[in-house]
Amino acid sequence: MSIQAINVRNQFRGKIKAIIEGSVVSEVDVETPAGIVTSVITTRSIKDLNLVIGSEVVALVKATEVSIAKL
C-alpha cells in the first residue's frame, strides 16, 4: 500500500522507539526529528500492521481539540 495523498497536515516521519502492549490498546512511541510522538492504537492494529521497534512509520496528527493548563 502506498499513500498517494492525504489531507492531514501534521505528519511526522520517524521510527518506532517503544511499544507498550496492552490486551486491547497499546502505546507506540515514534521518534521523530521534532521529538517523541506517542500514539494509542489498538493492539490488533499493531499486529495487523506488523509494527515492531525500529519500523519506519509516519505519525499523522489531526486534533480537533488541544487542551492547555497554566503552570
C-alpha positions as protocol buffer text, in pm:
chain_id: "A"
residue {
  index: 1
  type: MET
  ca { x: 0 y: 0 z: 0 }
}
residue {
  index: 2
  type: SER
  ca { x: 125 y: 348 z: -77 }
}
residue {
  index: 3
  type: ILE
  ca { x: -27 y: 677 z: 23 }
}
residue {
  index: 4
  type: GLN
  ca { x: -89 y: 898 z: -281 }
}
residue {
  index: 5
  type: ALA
  ca { x: -229 y: 1198 z: -97 }
}
residue {
  index: 6
  type: ILE
  ca { x: -371 y: 1275 z: 245 }
}
residue {
  index: 7
  type: ASN
  ca { x: -526 y: 1586 z: 394 }
}
residue {
  index: 8
  type: VAL
  ca { x: -358 y: 1562 z: 734 }
}
residue {
  index: 9
  type: ARG
  ca { x: -106 y: 1847 z: 750 }
}
residue {
  index: 10
  type: ASN
  ca { x: 79 y: 1743 z: 1065 }
}
residue {
  index: 11
  type: GLN
  ca { x: 288 y: 1448 z: 951 }
}
residue {
  index: 12
  type: PHE
  ca { x: 600 y: 1330 z: 1131 }
}
residue {
  index: 13
  type: ARG
  ca { x: 823 y: 1066 z: 976 }
}
residue {
  index: 14
  type: GLY
  ca { x: 1011 y: 856 z: 1228 }
}
residue {
  index: 15
  type: LYS
  ca { x: 1095 y: 517 z: 1371 }
}
residue {
  index: 16
  type: ILE
  ca { x: 916 y: 327 z: 1643 }
}
residue {
  index: 17
  type: LYS
  ca { x: 1119 y: 361 z: 1962 }
}
residue {
  index: 18
  type: ALA
  ca { x: 895 y: 171 z: 2206 }
}
residue {
  index: 19
  type: ILE
  ca { x: 573 y: -27 z: 2219 }
}
residue {
  index: 20
  type: ILE
  ca { x: 386 y: -76 z: 2545 }
}
residue {
  index: 21
  type: GLU
  ca { x: 142 y: -351 z: 2457 }
}
residue {
  index: 22
  type: GLY
  ca { x: -188 y: -393 z: 2638 }
}
residue {
  index: 23
  type: SER
  ca { x: -460 y: -652 z: 2591 }
}
residue {
  index: 24
  type: VAL
  ca { x: -685 y: -414 z: 2394 }
}
residue {
  index: 25
  type: VAL
  ca { x: -492 y: -90 z: 2331 }
}
residue {
  index: 26
  type: SER
  ca { x: -120 y: -18 z: 2316 }
}
residue {
  index: 27
  type: GLU
  ca { x: 108 y: 286 z: 2327 }
}
residue {
  index: 28
  type: VAL
  ca { x: 351 y: 341 z: 2042 }
}
residue {
  index: 29
  type: ASP
  ca { x: 636 y: 592 z: 2080 }
}
residue {
  index: 30
  type: VAL
  ca { x: 765 y: 727 z: 1749 }
}
residue {
  index: 31
  type: GLU
  ca { x: 1099 y: 908 z: 1747 }
}
residue {
  index: 32
  type: THR
  ca { x: 1084 y: 1199 z: 1501 }
}
residue {
  index: 33
  type: PRO
  ca { x: 1312 y: 1497 z: 1430 }
}
residue {
  index: 34
  type: ALA
  ca { x: 1058 y: 1708 z: 1624 }
}
residue {
  index: 35
  type: GLY
  ca { x: 1069 y: 1476 z: 1928 }
}
residue {
  index: 36
  type: ILE
  ca { x: 873 y: 1175 z: 2052 }
}
residue {
  index: 37
  type: VAL
  ca { x: 515 y: 1136 z: 1930 }
}
residue {
  index: 38
  type: THR
  ca { x: 304 y: 886 z: 2125 }
}
residue {
  index: 39
  type: SER
  ca { x: 4 y: 715 z: 1972 }
}
residue {
  index: 40
  type: VAL
  ca { x: -256 y: 498 z: 2145 }
}
residue {
  index: 41
  type: ILE
  ca { x: -387 y: 242 z: 1897 }
}
residue {
  index: 42
  type: THR
  ca { x: -549 y: -97 z: 1920 }
}
residue {
  index: 43
  type: THR
  ca { x: -321 y: -392 z: 1984 }
}
residue {
  index: 44
  type: ARG
  ca { x: -490 y: -561 z: 1690 }
}
residue {
  index: 45
  type: SER
  ca { x: -371 y: -278 z: 1462 }
}
residue {
  index: 46
  type: ILE
  ca { x: -14 y: -325 z: 1584 }
}
residue {
  index: 47
  type: LYS
  ca { x: -32 y: -690 z: 1483 }
}
residue {
  index: 48
  type: ASP
  ca { x: -214 y: -620 z: 1152 }
}
residue {
  index: 49
  type: LEU
  ca { x: 45 y: -355 z: 1054 }
}
residue {
  index: 50
  type: ASN
  ca { x: 333 y: -575 z: 1177 }
}
residue {
  index: 51
  type: LEU
  ca { x: 471 y: -285 z: 1382 }
}
residue {
  index: 52
  type: VAL
  ca { x: 791 y: -353 z: 1574 }
}
residue {
  index: 53
  type: ILE
  ca { x: 1061 y: -140 z: 1733 }
}
residue {
  index: 54
  type: GLY
  ca { x: 1263 y: 14 z: 1451 }
}
residue {
  index: 55
  type: SER
  ca { x: 978 y: 16 z: 1196 }
}
residue {
  index: 56
  type: GLU
  ca { x: 974 y: 330 z: 983 }
}
residue {
  index: 57
  type: VAL
  ca { x: 635 y: 500 z: 1008 }
}
residue {
  index: 58
  type: VAL
  ca { x: 459 y: 830 z: 957 }
}
residue {
  index: 59
  type: ALA
  ca { x: 269 y: 971 z: 1255 }
}
residue {
  index: 60
  type: LEU
  ca { x: -38 y: 1157 z: 1129 }
}
residue {
  index: 61
  type: VAL
  ca { x: -174 y: 1405 z: 1382 }
}
residue {
  index: 62
  type: LYS
  ca { x: -519 y: 1553 z: 1343 }
}
residue {
  index: 63
  type: ALA
  ca { x: -668 y: 1710 z: 1653 }
}
residue {
  index: 64
  type: THR
  ca { x: -997 y: 1891 z: 1684 }
}
residue {
  index: 65
  type: GLU
  ca { x: -916 y: 1996 z: 2039 }
}
residue {
  index: 66
  type: VAL
  ca { x: -596 y: 2087 z: 2220 }
}
residue {
  index: 67
  type: SER
  ca { x: -614 y: 2146 z: 2595 }
}
residue {
  index: 68
  type: ILE
  ca { x: -374 y: 2377 z: 2779 }
}
residue {
  index: 69
  type: ALA
  ca { x: -318 y: 2410 z: 3153 }
}
residue {
  index: 70
  type: LYS
  ca { x: -144 y: 2704 z: 3317 }
}
residue {
  index: 71
  type: LEU
  ca { x: 170 y: 2616 z: 3512 }
}
